[in-house]
Amino acid sequence: MNYLNRVSDLASKGSLNPALDPNRRERSVADVVGASRNGFKPLPLKADPDSTLVFATEPTGLAAEQYRQLRRNLIEHYPEGATLLVTSPAQAEGKTMNAINLAWCLAESGAPTLLFEADLRRPAVAQTLRWTVPQGVETALSGEVEPKAVVGAADHLPLHVAAVSKPVKDPGQLIKGAGTRRFMDWARGQFRWVVVDAPPLLPAADALELCPLTDATLLVVRVRVTPRELMERSFQLLGSRLRGIILNEASLCWDSYHRYLAHYYGPRSK
């Protein structure tokens, strides 16, 4: 599989912001595992053999191990969990796939994890997971239903997903409305990790509206595809809120150090 993610420059500063949830208390996995599947809609995890959902197709491969390294870094910086926003400078950088893989990886460790699709303009989570969404997250953001009603739960690991069922007419207003803050407050109280699949940073203001509601921002850039000018502009906009960079398709670069590691994860000789 020609798919690899690498994370660099995860800031050592950046602890959880107590202003986001002054009532947040320390919780172990056991404290919240009771909220892991009870009462949530079933989420059947499906992936075709060519999917870049690495934990479904190549859970022991190099790409999966890169996510586990990222998970280790995140746990060190945020031992009680965190809300993580995943965005990219522009579209087609691989942010949704990285958000799904990251959420899957965090749940693999046994920590209740929610993937919140906040890209209301061009949603892709349901299609990627091949999931027919019974109730879209947009209905919770608008206040039509309670947050729990839009969350699906996998049956074999504590992965939960709140996905968009259809694009909305005025996504910007919905993202910056009280419903989004209410949903995030609820999610933070239910799950150790919340991964927010945000819209691309530069085409719309939605991602910047979401940044203050999260603890850390991860920026996905596509190696040798994302223009340098877009990366520099993204760095300027995010400033100190940027906690890490995910290099998408790094294994395709001839000068990437990952080419030295590929044989370790290749077929074993008999």
FIRO-34828 format. One line per field, with one value per residue: residue number from 0; residue in one letter; chain; x, y, z of N, C-alpha, C in turn. Coordinates in steps of 0.02 Angstrom, whole numbers, plus 50000, padded with zeros to 5 digits. Layout:
# FIRO-34828
num = (NUM, ...) $
residu = (A, ...) $
chaine = (A, ...) $
neast = (X, ...) $
nnorth = (Y, ...) $
nup = (Z, ...) $
caeast = (X, ...) $
canorth = (Y, ...) $
caup = (Z, ...) $
ceast = (X, ...) $
cnorth = (Y, ...) $
cup = (Z, ...) $
END
This chain:
# FIRO-34828
num = (0, 1, 2, 3, 4, 5, 6, 7, 8, 9, 10, 11, 12, 13, 14, 15, 16, 17, 18, 19, 20, 21, 22, 23, 24, 25, 26, 27, 28, 29, 30, 31, 32, 33, 34, 35, 36, 37, 38, 39, 40, 41, 42, 43, 44, 45, 46, 47, 48, 49, 50, 51, 52, 53, 54, 55, 56, 57, 58, 59, 60, 61, 62, 63, 64, 65, 66, 67, 68, 69, 70, 71, 72, 73, 74, 75, 76, 77, 78, 79, 80, 81, 82, 83, 84, 85, 86, 87, 88, 89, 90, 91, 92, 93, 94, 95, 96, 97, 98, 99, 100, 101, 102, 103, 104, 105, 106, 107, 108, 109, 110, 111, 112, 113, 114, 115, 116, 117, 118, 119, 120, 121, 122, 123, 124, 125, 126, 127, 128, 129, 130, 131, 132, 133, 134, 135, 136, 137, 138, 139, 140, 141, 142, 143, 144, 145, 146, 147, 148, 149, 150, 151, 152, 153, 154, 155, 156, 157, 158, 159, 160, 161, 162, 163, 164, 165, 166, 167, 168, 169, 170, 171, 172, 173, 174, 175, 176, 177, 178, 179, 180, 181, 182, 183, 184, 185, 186, 187, 188, 189, 190, 191, 192, 193, 194, 195, 196, 197, 198, 199, 200, 201, 202, 203, 204, 205, 206, 207, 208, 209, 210, 211, 212, 213, 214, 215, 216, 217, 218, 219, 220, 221, 222, 223, 224, 225, 226, 227, 228, 229, 230, 231, 232, 233, 234, 235, 236, 237, 238, 239, 240, 241, 242, 243, 244, 245, 246, 247, 248, 249, 250, 251, 252, 253, 254, 255, 256, 257, 258, 259, 260, 261, 262, 263, 264, 265, 266, 267, 268, 269) $
residu = (M, N, Y, L, N, R, V, S, D, L, A, S, K, G, S, L, N, P, A, L, D, P, N, R, R, E, R, S, V, A, D, V, V, G, A, S, R, N, G, F, K, P, L, P, L, K, A, D, P, D, S, T, L, V, F, A, T, E, P, T, G, L, A, A, E, Q, Y, R, Q, L, R, R, N, L, I, E, H, Y, P, E, G, A, T, L, L, V, T, S, P, A, Q, A, E, G, K, T, M, N, A, I, N, L, A, W, C, L, A, E, S, G, A, P, T, L, L, F, E, A, D, L, R, R, P, A, V, A, Q, T, L, R, W, T, V, P, Q, G, V, E, T, A, L, S, G, E, V, E, P, K, A, V, V, G, A, A, D, H, L, P, L, H, V, A, A, V, S, K, P, V, K, D, P, G, Q, L, I, K, G, A, G, T, R, R, F, M, D, W, A, R, G, Q, F, R, W, V, V, V, D, A, P, P, L, L, P, A, A, D, A, L, E, L, C, P, L, T, D, A, T, L, L, V, V, R, V, R, V, T, P, R, E, L, M, E, R, S, F, Q, L, L, G, S, R, L, R, G, I, I, L, N, E, A, S, L, C, W, D, S, Y, H, R, Y, L, A, H, Y, Y, G, P, R, S, K) $
chaine = (A, A, A, A, A, A, A, A, A, A, A, A, A, A, A, A, A, A, A, A, A, A, A, A, A, A, A, A, A, A, A, A, A, A, A, A, A, A, A, A, A, A, A, A, A, A, A, A, A, A, A, A, A, A, A, A, A, A, A, A, A, A, A, A, A, A, A, A, A, A, A, A, A, A, A, A, A, A, A, A, A, A, A, A, A, A, A, A, A, A, A, A, A, A, A, A, A, A, A, A, A, A, A, A, A, A, A, A, A, A, A, A, A, A, A, A, A, A, A, A, A, A, A, A, A, A, A, A, A, A, A, A, A, A, A, A, A, A, A, A, A, A, A, A, A, A, A, A, A, A, A, A, A, A, A, A, A, A, A, A, A, A, A, A, A, A, A, A, A, A, A, A, A, A, A, A, A, A, A, A, A, A, A, A, A, A, A, A, A, A, A, A, A, A, A, A, A, A, A, A, A, A, A, A, A, A, A, A, A, A, A, A, A, A, A, A, A, A, A, A, A, A, A, A, A, A, A, A, A, A, A, A, A, A, A, A, A, A, A, A, A, A, A, A, A, A, A, A, A, A, A, A, A, A, A, A, A, A, A, A, A, A, A, A, A, A, A, A, A, A) $
neast = (50043, 50034, 50034, 50058, 50079, 50157, 50203, 50260, 50347, 50263, 50205, 50282, 50229, 50063, 49948, 49793, 49658, 49587, 49486, 49399, 49321, 49278, 49235, 49290, 49351, 49476, 49482, 49479, 49499, 49410, 49314, 49239, 49204, 49082, 48999, 49026, 48960, 48830, 48665, 48693, 48681, 48710, 48868, 48925, 49082, 49158, 49266, 49339, 49458, 49556, 49556, 49615, 49600, 49692, 49691, 49596, 49637, 49779, 49832, 49951, 50048, 50169, 50113, 50008, 50084, 50144, 50037, 50017, 50132, 50106, 49993, 50054, 50131, 50029, 49961, 50060, 50067, 49937, 49874, 49749, 49666, 49594, 49525, 49539, 49575, 49571, 49633, 49666, 49766, 49699, 49572, 49567, 49684, 49690, 49637, 49517, 49531, 49644, 49593, 49497, 49578, 49660, 49566, 49521, 49640, 49661, 49550, 49581, 49669, 49589, 49526, 49380, 49322, 49274, 49234, 49202, 49119, 49142, 49145, 49037, 49013, 49072, 49049, 49125, 49143, 49044, 49034, 49164, 49172, 49075, 48945, 48777, 48705, 48598, 48549, 48595, 48737, 48718, 48588, 48592, 48676, 48595, 48501, 48390, 48388, 48451, 48627, 48671, 48589, 48640, 48753, 48850, 48907, 49045, 49058, 49164, 49268, 49300, 49254, 49171, 49058, 49002, 48924, 48895, 48741, 48691, 48742, 48726, 48628, 48677, 48817, 48919, 48853, 48795, 48905, 48967, 48869, 48771, 48738, 48844, 48945, 48876, 48866, 49002, 49036, 48959, 49015, 49146, 49125, 49087, 49180, 49350, 49437, 49410, 49398, 49400, 49344, 49377, 49329, 49431, 49560, 49586, 49487, 49367, 49297, 49265, 49348, 49432, 49338, 49308, 49426, 49446, 49366, 49430, 49571, 49691, 49767, 49791, 49878, 49854, 49958, 49995, 50125, 50236, 50131, 50042, 50048, 50185, 50155, 50023, 50039, 50120, 50032, 49933, 50003, 50020, 49888, 49846, 49940, 49993, 49903, 49924, 49978, 50037, 50099, 50041, 50112, 50058, 50059, 50196, 50280, 50292, 50392, 50554, 50661, 50621, 50642, 50570, 50581, 50684, 50629, 50531, 50554, 50554, 50423, 50375, 50329, 50366, 50508, 50515) $
nnorth = (49941, 50107, 50208, 50315, 50390, 50520, 50597, 50749, 50868, 50883, 50983, 51010, 51092, 51146, 51096, 51023, 51134, 51210, 51302, 51264, 51164, 51177, 51087, 50969, 50810, 50696, 50544, 50370, 50240, 50141, 50215, 50276, 50180, 50123, 50207, 50175, 50095, 50082, 50110, 50175, 50188, 50048, 50029, 49967, 49919, 49933, 49899, 49909, 49800, 49882, 49996, 50141, 50135, 50094, 50015, 49924, 49858, 49839, 49811, 49780, 49843, 49966, 50095, 50090, 50077, 50202, 50282, 50231, 50274, 50411, 50409, 50372, 50487, 50581, 50532, 50550, 50689, 50724, 50651, 50628, 50622, 50709, 50838, 50836, 50925, 50896, 50955, 51027, 51119, 51137, 51058, 50880, 50832, 50726, 50729, 50680, 50540, 50526, 50573, 50475, 50359, 50397, 50411, 50278, 50216, 50271, 50219, 50086, 50067, 50049, 50157, 50252, 50331, 50465, 50503, 50648, 50715, 50865, 50929, 51001, 51040, 50963, 50818, 50659, 50549, 50448, 50388, 50340, 50247, 50165, 50172, 50185, 50322, 50337, 50447, 50607, 50704, 50837, 50863, 50859, 50967, 51071, 51067, 50986, 50854, 50758, 50747, 50612, 50538, 50540, 50465, 50328, 50164, 50055, 49875, 49799, 49874, 50023, 50129, 50269, 50358, 50510, 50563, 50659, 50662, 50725, 50867, 51033, 51185, 51308, 51298, 51369, 51453, 51356, 51289, 51388, 51408, 51391, 51258, 51178, 51202, 51150, 51016, 50980, 51000, 50901, 50786, 50790, 50757, 50626, 50546, 50491, 50530, 50644, 50661, 50779, 50795, 50918, 51050, 51097, 51217, 51342, 51369, 51403, 51478, 51388, 51291, 51371, 51426, 51316, 51286, 51352, 51271, 51154, 51055, 51037, 51058, 50969, 50968, 50914, 50881, 50854, 50767, 50840, 50887, 50979, 51151, 51256, 51388, 51380, 51301, 51386, 51493, 51427, 51395, 51523, 51562, 51468, 51475, 51466, 51368, 51258, 51096, 50986, 50906, 50811, 50713, 50665, 50524, 50505, 50399, 50391, 50471, 50478, 50524, 50504, 50444, 50333, 50236, 50154, 50077, 49998, 49864, 49793, 49779, 49706, 49555, 49403, 49302, 49130) $
nup = (50000, 49952, 50053, 50185, 50342, 50431, 50582, 50644, 50750, 50864, 50986, 51143, 51235, 51281, 51365, 51422, 51405, 51536, 51534, 51437, 51490, 51641, 51736, 51712, 51758, 51819, 51732, 51717, 51594, 51629, 51696, 51598, 51508, 51519, 51451, 51326, 51225, 51259, 51222, 51102, 50923, 50813, 50733, 50593, 50542, 50391, 50256, 50095, 50013, 49956, 50026, 50117, 50250, 50370, 50485, 50462, 50348, 50345, 50483, 50546, 50477, 50415, 50405, 50500, 50614, 50620, 50656, 50783, 50846, 50845, 50927, 51048, 51074, 51089, 51202, 51298, 51304, 51331, 51449, 51506, 51401, 51256, 51150, 50979, 50836, 50665, 50517, 50354, 50234, 50109, 50005, 49969, 50030, 50114, 50242, 50302, 50295, 50374, 50495, 50524, 50533, 50641, 50746, 50751, 50789, 50917, 50983, 50975, 51078, 51184, 51238, 51253, 51110, 51005, 50840, 50764, 50635, 50565, 50448, 50361, 50235, 50132, 50165, 50204, 50282, 50306, 50180, 50165, 50269, 50228, 50278, 50313, 50370, 50504, 50574, 50552, 50609, 50595, 50633, 50770, 50796, 50758, 50853, 50844, 50887, 51028, 51069, 51086, 51004, 50876, 50867, 50820, 50868, 50864, 50870, 50917, 50967, 51062, 50973, 50912, 50807, 50741, 50609, 50458, 50373, 50262, 50162, 50230, 50215, 50264, 50322, 50391, 50484, 50565, 50618, 50699, 50790, 50943, 50958, 50913, 51009, 51119, 51082, 51079, 51214, 51273, 51212, 51261, 51392, 51383, 51315, 51306, 51205, 51075, 50908, 50787, 50628, 50532, 50414, 50269, 50299, 50230, 50126, 50192, 50343, 50442, 50508, 50587, 50671, 50746, 50813, 50944, 51022, 51043, 51100, 51034, 50873, 50725, 50575, 50412, 50279, 50109, 50044, 49930, 49856, 49919, 49906, 49953, 49987, 50034, 50146, 50226, 50245, 50318, 50435, 50486, 50512, 50607, 50709, 50877, 50905, 50828, 50842, 50785, 50635, 50503, 50385, 50236, 50130, 50136, 50110, 49976, 49936, 49871, 49942, 50071, 50237, 50264, 50167, 50204, 50300, 50249, 50211, 50329, 50362, 50259, 50163, 50250, 50232, 50194) $
caeast = (50000, 50073, 50000, 50095, 50073, 50209, 50187, 50320, 50340, 50210, 50231, 50281, 50183, 49995, 49909, 49722, 49636, 49533, 49431, 49352, 49276, 49303, 49212, 49320, 49388, 49517, 49442, 49513, 49459, 49355, 49262, 49197, 49190, 49010, 48966, 49057, 48914, 48762, 48616, 48712, 48663, 48766, 48911, 48962, 49143, 49171, 49317, 49358, 49528, 49601, 49545, 49672, 49586, 49747, 49678, 49552, 49669, 49848, 49841, 50020, 50093, 50208, 50069, 49974, 50133, 50154, 49982, 50028, 50182, 50070, 49952, 50098, 50147, 49969, 49948, 50109, 50050, 49868, 49862, 49678, 49629, 49591, 49487, 49589, 49548, 49611, 49615, 49717, 49762, 49648, 49540, 49604, 49748, 49687, 49621, 49464, 49559, 49687, 49551, 49468, 49631, 49682, 49514, 49524, 49700, 49650, 49502, 49615, 49702, 49539, 49498, 49321, 49342, 49222, 49251, 49149, 49127, 49120, 49147, 48967, 49010, 49088, 49059, 49151, 49154, 48997, 49053, 49227, 49158, 49020, 48895, 48716, 48696, 48527, 48532, 48655, 48760, 48692, 48525, 48610, 48704, 48540, 48458, 48331, 48392, 48505, 48690, 48677, 48548, 48674, 48817, 48853, 48961, 49070, 49043, 49223, 49314, 49262, 49254, 49105, 49060, 48946, 48938, 48845, 48701, 48687, 48767, 48676, 48625, 48718, 48862, 48956, 48812, 48785, 48969, 48981, 48811, 48774, 48730, 48909, 48977, 48840, 48886, 49071, 49035, 48932, 49064, 49203, 49106, 49072, 49234, 49418, 49465, 49364, 49435, 49355, 49362, 49356, 49339, 49496, 49571, 49588, 49428, 49312, 49317, 49237, 49400, 49455, 49284, 49310, 49489, 49441, 49328, 49470, 49633, 49750, 49753, 49839, 49871, 49873, 49984, 50011, 50194, 50249, 50068, 50020, 50094, 50218, 50120, 49964, 50063, 50141, 49972, 49900, 50042, 50006, 49820, 49838, 49985, 50009, 49854, 49949, 50016, 50072, 50090, 50038, 50136, 50020, 50093, 50268, 50316, 50301, 50450, 50615, 50707, 50593, 50677, 50527, 50600, 50729, 50591, 50479, 50569, 50538, 50351, 50357, 50317, 50419, 50535, 50505) $
canorth = (50000, 50168, 50257, 50319, 50454, 50532, 50655, 50781, 50933, 50886, 51029, 50985, 51134, 51133, 51051, 51033, 51201, 51201, 51347, 51230, 51124, 51184, 51033, 50906, 50777, 50640, 50484, 50313, 50207, 50105, 50262, 50296, 50126, 50109, 50248, 50158, 50071, 50079, 50157, 50204, 50149, 50005, 50053, 49913, 49944, 49898, 49931, 49865, 49781, 49934, 50056, 50165, 50126, 50047, 49968, 49872, 49822, 49821, 49832, 49768, 49875, 50025, 50153, 50082, 50090, 50274, 50308, 50211, 50321, 50473, 50397, 50374, 50557, 50615, 50510, 50582, 50760, 50730, 50586, 50620, 50627, 50776, 50848, 50848, 50947, 50877, 50994, 51030, 51185, 51137, 50994, 50825, 50821, 50664, 50744, 50636, 50474, 50529, 50580, 50409, 50315, 50419, 50392, 50205, 50199, 50289, 50171, 50022, 50063, 50037, 50221, 50273, 50383, 50488, 50539, 50697, 50745, 50935, 50956, 51000, 51061, 50905, 50761, 50599, 50495, 50394, 50353, 50304, 50190, 50127, 50171, 50223, 50360, 50340, 50514, 50646, 50746, 50905, 50871, 50874, 51034, 51118, 51062, 50946, 50793, 50758, 50722, 50539, 50509, 50540, 50430, 50256, 50132, 49991, 49821, 49763, 49920, 50082, 50182, 50298, 50404, 50555, 50582, 50700, 50622, 50764, 50935, 51081, 51246, 51362, 51264, 51416, 51473, 51299, 51275, 51437, 51415, 51362, 51186, 51146, 51204, 51104, 50948, 50969, 50993, 50834, 50736, 50792, 50724, 50555, 50509, 50513, 50564, 50667, 50681, 50820, 50801, 50986, 51069, 51126, 51280, 51403, 51387, 51427, 51495, 51340, 51260, 51420, 51432, 51256, 51282, 51367, 51219, 51094, 51061, 51035, 51054, 50932, 50990, 50863, 50907, 50800, 50776, 50859, 50908, 51040, 51206, 51286, 51449, 51362, 51279, 51444, 51530, 51388, 51404, 51590, 51565, 51426, 51500, 51421, 51314, 51201, 51052, 50934, 50904, 50744, 50710, 50614, 50492, 50516, 50341, 50397, 50513, 50439, 50546, 50492, 50391, 50274, 50184, 50108, 50037, 49961, 49792, 49764, 49764, 49668, 49484, 49366, 49247, 49064) $
caup = (50000, 49949, 50097, 50247, 50376, 50481, 50621, 50671, 50783, 50914, 51036, 51211, 51273, 51260, 51406, 51414, 51424, 51584, 51520, 51393, 51531, 51709, 51779, 51690, 51811, 51795, 51721, 51688, 51541, 51661, 51716, 51543, 51462, 51521, 51401, 51263, 51173, 51285, 51196, 51038, 50864, 50791, 50679, 50561, 50510, 50329, 50214, 50041, 50019, 49933, 50067, 50156, 50322, 50381, 50540, 50435, 50294, 50362, 50552, 50569, 50429, 50434, 50414, 50564, 50668, 50625, 50697, 50853, 50873, 50859, 50987, 51106, 51086, 51114, 51270, 51341, 51312, 51356, 51482, 51522, 51339, 51228, 51088, 50928, 50772, 50607, 50459, 50302, 50201, 50057, 49998, 49938, 50063, 50152, 50313, 50328, 50304, 50432, 50555, 50538, 50556, 50707, 50793, 50756, 50827, 50987, 51010, 50978, 51142, 51235, 51261, 51216, 51063, 50959, 50779, 50751, 50569, 50566, 50379, 50339, 50165, 50089, 50210, 50171, 50330, 50295, 50118, 50177, 50312, 50196, 50331, 50301, 50432, 50520, 50598, 50542, 50664, 50585, 50670, 50840, 50798, 50750, 50911, 50830, 50928, 51076, 51039, 51087, 50951, 50812, 50874, 50809, 50905, 50838, 50918, 50940, 50998, 51084, 50923, 50901, 50751, 50728, 50540, 50423, 50327, 50200, 50171, 50252, 50174, 50292, 50369, 50433, 50540, 50609, 50653, 50751, 50833, 51011, 50954, 50907, 51075, 51162, 51062, 51101, 51287, 51287, 51190, 51305, 51453, 51371, 51282, 51324, 51147, 51024, 50848, 50746, 50558, 50515, 50344, 50254, 50334, 50191, 50086, 50234, 50411, 50489, 50550, 50636, 50720, 50789, 50851, 51015, 51057, 51046, 51138, 50990, 50802, 50683, 50505, 50363, 50215, 50062, 50024, 49861, 49824, 49951, 49892, 50011, 50006, 50073, 50212, 50265, 50265, 50370, 50496, 50511, 50538, 50666, 50761, 50932, 50910, 50790, 50887, 50748, 50562, 50476, 50316, 50202, 50074, 50142, 50085, 49904, 49922, 49866, 49994, 50137, 50273, 50270, 50119, 50238, 50347, 50215, 50208, 50394, 50363, 50200, 50172, 50281, 50191, 50225) $
ceast = (50044, 50040, 50036, 50085, 50131, 50192, 50252, 50300, 50279, 50237, 50228, 50238, 50113, 49961, 49836, 49703, 49578, 49475, 49379, 49301, 49299, 49284, 49244, 49360, 49429, 49473, 49487, 49470, 49400, 49298, 49213, 49178, 49116, 48970, 48986, 49009, 48841, 48717, 48634, 48690, 48722, 48803, 48949, 49022, 49158, 49226, 49334, 49433, 49578, 49595, 49609, 49653, 49634, 49733, 49628, 49588, 49739, 49864, 49911, 50071, 50127, 50164, 50033, 50021, 50148, 50098, 49991, 50082, 50150, 50027, 49994, 50116, 50087, 49954, 49997, 50092, 49982, 49848, 49789, 49635, 49623, 49541, 49537, 49556, 49596, 49587, 49673, 49713, 49706, 49617, 49586, 49674, 49749, 49667, 49568, 49491, 49606, 49647, 49521, 49521, 49655, 49630, 49514, 49582, 49691, 49602, 49533, 49649, 49654, 49506, 49437, 49335, 49283, 49254, 49192, 49163, 49097, 49127, 49077, 48960, 49022, 49101, 49081, 49157, 49108, 49015, 49116, 49215, 49103, 48963, 48835, 48696, 48621, 48504, 48596, 48672, 48733, 48627, 48537, 48637, 48649, 48491, 48395, 48329, 48449, 48568, 48694, 48640, 48584, 48739, 48808, 48913, 48980, 49060, 49105, 49278, 49276, 49268, 49182, 49110, 48995, 48959, 48880, 48807, 48692, 48712, 48710, 48681, 48672, 48766, 48899, 48917, 48802, 48848, 48981, 48922, 48820, 48769, 48796, 48946, 48943, 48859, 48956, 49075, 49011, 48984, 49123, 49188, 49095, 49132, 49302, 49448, 49407, 49406, 49386, 49382, 49334, 49362, 49410, 49501, 49560, 49524, 49371, 49337, 49298, 49290, 49425, 49402, 49287, 49372, 49481, 49402, 49368, 49536, 49695, 49727, 49809, 49825, 49897, 49898, 50005, 50080, 50200, 50185, 50044, 50070, 50122, 50180, 50058, 49984, 50083, 50082, 49935, 49937, 50027, 49937, 49813, 49882, 49999, 49959, 49876, 49995, 50054, 50056, 50091, 50058, 50103, 50058, 50168, 50308, 50328, 50363, 50514, 50664, 50679, 50630, 50635, 50546, 50647, 50692, 50544, 50491, 50551, 50466, 50328, 50345, 50377, 50443, 50528, 50571) $
cnorth = (50062, 50223, 50256, 50388, 50460, 50596, 50684, 50843, 50937, 50927, 50999, 51029, 51116, 51081, 51064, 51102, 51195, 51247, 51316, 51191, 51127, 51127, 50966, 50875, 50721, 50579, 50430, 50285, 50171, 50152, 50275, 50239, 50107, 50149, 50228, 50136, 50074, 50133, 50189, 50159, 50107, 50036, 49995, 49941, 49902, 49936, 49883, 49853, 49835, 49998, 50076, 50170, 50072, 49997, 49914, 49829, 49799, 49842, 49821, 49801, 49937, 50085, 50149, 50097, 50165, 50306, 50290, 50254, 50388, 50466, 50401, 50446, 50594, 50596, 50542, 50655, 50770, 50664, 50575, 50622, 50699, 50778, 50872, 50868, 50929, 50917, 50991, 51099, 51189, 51067, 50944, 50815, 50756, 50673, 50696, 50566, 50473, 50536, 50513, 50362, 50333, 50399, 50317, 50184, 50214, 50240, 50103, 50012, 50050, 50099, 50239, 50336, 50401, 50523, 50583, 50729, 50816, 50968, 50950, 51018, 51003, 50845, 50699, 50540, 50436, 50354, 50312, 50242, 50144, 50116, 50213, 50257, 50365, 50409, 50556, 50692, 50817, 50917, 50884, 50945, 51087, 51115, 51020, 50883, 50801, 50728, 50646, 50506, 50503, 50501, 50356, 50226, 50066, 49937, 49788, 49808, 49984, 50141, 50204, 50350, 50445, 50586, 50623, 50654, 50659, 50834, 50982, 51145, 51301, 51334, 51310, 51438, 51417, 51284, 51324, 51448, 51380, 51286, 51149, 51146, 51155, 51032, 50933, 50961, 50924, 50781, 50732, 50756, 50649, 50514, 50537, 50553, 50583, 50692, 50717, 50823, 50867, 50998, 51093, 51197, 51341, 51419, 51417, 51440, 51443, 51310, 51308, 51432, 51374, 51253, 51298, 51315, 51155, 51108, 51065, 51030, 51017, 50950, 50935, 50898, 50847, 50813, 50787, 50875, 50974, 51096, 51237, 51349, 51434, 51337, 51339, 51485, 51494, 51396, 51472, 51593, 51525, 51449, 51447, 51364, 51251, 51159, 50997, 50936, 50831, 50747, 50651, 50590, 50504, 50459, 50345, 50437, 50471, 50460, 50537, 50436, 50328, 50219, 50133, 50060, 49988, 49885, 49758, 49741, 49725, 49595, 49449, 49311, 49183, 49025) $
cup = (50000, 49990, 50164, 50277, 50425, 50517, 50649, 50709, 50829, 50972, 51105, 51255, 51251, 51302, 51393, 51440, 51472, 51571, 51476, 51433, 51603, 51755, 51760, 51746, 51781, 51788, 51692, 51633, 51572, 51681, 51659, 51497, 51464, 51472, 51331, 51209, 51195, 51255, 51130, 50981, 50842, 50732, 50649, 50523, 50449, 50292, 50157, 50045, 49999, 49974, 50103, 50230, 50347, 50437, 50520, 50384, 50310, 50434, 50579, 50523, 50456, 50447, 50482, 50621, 50675, 50665, 50770, 50886, 50889, 50921, 51050, 51124, 51116, 51186, 51319, 51355, 51343, 51390, 51500, 51460, 51316, 51171, 51035, 50863, 50716, 50547, 50409, 50269, 50149, 50053, 49964, 49966, 50103, 50225, 50340, 50340, 50365, 50497, 50574, 50566, 50627, 50759, 50804, 50800, 50901, 51020, 51018, 51046, 51199, 51262, 51220, 51175, 51018, 50900, 50762, 50683, 50569, 50498, 50350, 50266, 50117, 50134, 50172, 50218, 50316, 50232, 50129, 50219, 50284, 50247, 50310, 50366, 50448, 50542, 50594, 50600, 50656, 50622, 50744, 50845, 50793, 50808, 50901, 50874, 50978, 51045, 51035, 51029, 50884, 50813, 50862, 50844, 50873, 50892, 50946, 50968, 51013, 51037, 50909, 50846, 50749, 50659, 50511, 50376, 50260, 50213, 50190, 50212, 50199, 50344, 50416, 50494, 50590, 50650, 50709, 50798, 50900, 51010, 50948, 50973, 51122, 51146, 51086, 51177, 51307, 51270, 51237, 51371, 51445, 51348, 51304, 51266, 51100, 50965, 50802, 50675, 50532, 50440, 50332, 50281, 50291, 50151, 50127, 50304, 50462, 50536, 50604, 50690, 50770, 50833, 50925, 51056, 51067, 51082, 51094, 50918, 50767, 50610, 50459, 50300, 50172, 50032, 49948, 49822, 49853, 49937, 49956, 50035, 50049, 50142, 50255, 50288, 50321, 50436, 50528, 50544, 50603, 50724, 50814, 50940, 50873, 50834, 50848, 50675, 50540, 50402, 50281, 50140, 50076, 50112, 50010, 49886, 49922, 49921, 50064, 50171, 50279, 50220, 50150, 50283, 50313, 50217, 50274, 50396, 50302, 50214, 50203, 50235, 50229, 50226) $
END
